[in-house]
Amino acid sequence: MPSIPRSPRPAPSASSGCRRGCAGSRRRRRREGNARAAHAPQLPGPRRRERRPRRAGAQRAARRARVRPGRGAPAGAAGRALLRAGRGRRPRGRGGPHRRDGASRRPARAGDGGDRGDRPPLSRARSRAHAPAPRAAAPRRLGSLALRRRVRALPRAPARGAGRLAARLDGEPLRAAAAGLRGAEGARLLRLVRAARELAPRRLRGAAPARAGPAVSVDLAAAREPLALRADACVIGSGGGGAVAAAELARGGLDVVVLEQGPHWTRRDFTQREDEMLPRLFEEAGMRRTEDGSITVLQGRNVGGSTVHNLCYAFRTPDPILALWREEHGLPSLTAEALAPSFERVERMLKVKPIREDEVNALNRIVRAGAEKLGYSGFVTKHNREGCVQSGYCILGCSYDAKQSMLVTYVPEAERLGARLYANARVETVETDGGAPRARVRAVAGRAAGPGGRPGVPFRVEARIVVLAAGAVASPEILRRSGIGRGAGQVGAHLHLHPSVMAAGFFEEPIHAYRGIPQSYYVDEFIDLERDPRAGYVLMPIAGFPVLTAAQLPGFGREHFRFMQRFAHMAGLLALLHDQSEGSVQPGDAPGRPRIRYALDPRDAAQLAEGLLHCVEVLLAGGAYEVLVPYARDPLVVRPGDDLARILRRGVAQSGPNAIPLASTHPQSTCRMGRDPRTSVVGELGECHDVAGLFVADMSVFPTSLGAPPQITTAALADRTAHHILERRAELAA
């Protein structure tokens, strides 16, 4: 910064007294402050009003004409929709946009009236951040919500502190407060309409295939009136199956409505804090459990579903599993050759590629070293990331949009092609015409998920095609509440969970297992699907953050603290079971609160105990000085040379003294495919046996446990179902 020349100031005389000296100090400080302000970087802001006296009458007129807090720039129907979302007013206080003297504390928005233009930015970086926003367009009405095409550039917040710039990567999202939005104003704008998307005039039905249009995403939590919609197809769920189906149907020219029971978060909302992200991304804040409380079932509840928090393993369906489905469940078309086009489309869209050697982090190197030392088979896997910065926060949502989840691939593609997405829309029933011998689907009904989880306004979507993709827990719950599939008793039955159990190794040097890509190595030594397609388990590295880790580790007080104190030195390894055991899903006391029942049979319990032993073995071979087996009542600590057979003697139990934390991230098979309606819910192309025009496209259609990470299989089967629907569109629309 250039120096500011200063004129010498004579020292005050003894007769001048304190008054003159203090006044001189004040004048000097004022001059220095003005000089600093003149040369300091300036953020754009409203023009300051000229300081000139006003007559009392003019002041009163200005106060009457001044816009009241919370009722500013939005105009017409769009303004009323925004005001309804925030209950009309914003609280008074220092954070309000209008001060008593008429000056504004925030930059003027695009489309605002008045004389509050932006001061030109002083740097190119800031000028890019404050580029002029597009002009406002006429409002568009969606049901009872009026939305205006008005996008405003959000100002960047300056970094603070010497290390702040280095710590924040270029493109890392700014939170609402940092982006220049305050309080209720920011909440309304970011909740009701996703700020980065532009809204468009309403499309006409019957347009040509692959109709493209600007994205529309509506948060039904803000709706104040019942909503009635019509569409060619209604997709329930926006996760690994629903998003794919929606995009492909929209690409084929259908008018598609997507209903998602969770919120529409984006990378701006992914704060990388467990206390904030677990309630946002997971059902019941990650604490959903089986009815007996023994198994934690992790499921997503947001736009993008569980793909937002998954760890990006990308496997095609194993050939022996496809053979089992063909031979025992009457599904002759499920061959690798028939599914190849769907696999290729999905992998291309998700940017599936091998993980590079330099992307294998310390945790996965330890697991690989231990497995290779013991001679166990394993390999570095493929994943669906693009431009990964290896922050390690995959399970809390990717703040950099590097993870190619449905949130950043198929969902925006569906919106680009004209699909309408409604978030916080909890479906309760699927309506049919009750026809015989086979009913036809008519509509979908439910309620918005209001603030605090309270039921909001009702909605109804009329459609001749319905794709149910709410997941293996919610899909059967919706069908049961709708009275569909009761006769055969197959809806909600045959639940498989891929239950897993973990061990934690402790190392002399810090591992920081949570840094880098969490899972890149996969030990397949203990699963041979060619020999037995119903049995086996795999070993997978696992890295938790403090809250999730603390929930898995045993003990209380000082004992628990002793484990957590070595968090940076900890490496986790889990055994994931290809389970033969079956459970069930039944409706609970309220929508969204199902009863999940599951019990390990003796064979599966023995396999999990064996898998736990091999986890301990691999960690010790990888260099751990001790390994914790987290039995709830009497934790077992194993060191090199100890008798590992103790693990087999204690085994794995869901209750009692040998109970151990079990978890599932892959519930499946509750609406399984099959030829026979007496033993299955849907046919081989996903259509419900009982209801024409109703399709299921999620993990619930797997006839058996998959025995591998399910992301690519789920998406490929949904792609196949969507293309089948397009081939039959005339018949289904009749």
Buried (B, 14 or more C-beta within 10 A) or exposed (E): EEEEEEEEEEEBEEEEEEEEEEEBEEEEEEEEEEBEEEEEEBBBBBBEEEEEEEEEEEEEEEEEEEEEBBBBBBBEBBBBBBBBBBEEEBEEEEBBBBEEEBEBEBBBBBBBEEEBEBBEBBEEEBEEBBEEBBEBBEBBEBBBBBBBBBBBBBBBBEEEEEEEEEEEEEEBBBBBEBBBBBBBBBBBBBBBBBBEBBBBEEBEEEEEEEBEBBBBBBBBBBBBEBBEBBBBBBBBBBBBBBBBBBBBBBBBBBBBBBBBBBBBBBBBBBBBEBEEBBBBBBBBBBBBBBBEEBBBBBBBBBBBBBBBBBBBBBBBBBEBBBBBBBEEBBBEEBBEEEBEEBBEBBBEBBBBBEBEEEBBBBBBBBBBBBBBBBEBEBEBBBBBBBEBBBBBBBBBBBBBBBBBBBBBBBBBBBBBBBBBBBBBBBBBBBBBEEEEEEBBBBBBBBBBBBEEEEBBBBBBBBBBBBBBBBBBBBBBBBBBBBEBBEEBEBBBBBBBBBBBBBBBBBBEEEBBBBBBBBBBBBBBBBBEBEEEBBBBBBBBBBBBBEEBBBEBBBBEEEEBEEBEEBBEBBBBBBBBBBBBBBBBBBBEEEBBEBBBBBBBEEEBBBBBBBBBBBBBBBBBBBBBEBBBBBBBEEBBEBEEEBEBEEBEEBBBBBEEEBBBBBBBBBBBBBBBBBEEBEBBBBBBBBBBBBBBBBBBBBBBBBBBBBBBBBBBBBBBBBBBBBBBBBEEBEEBEE
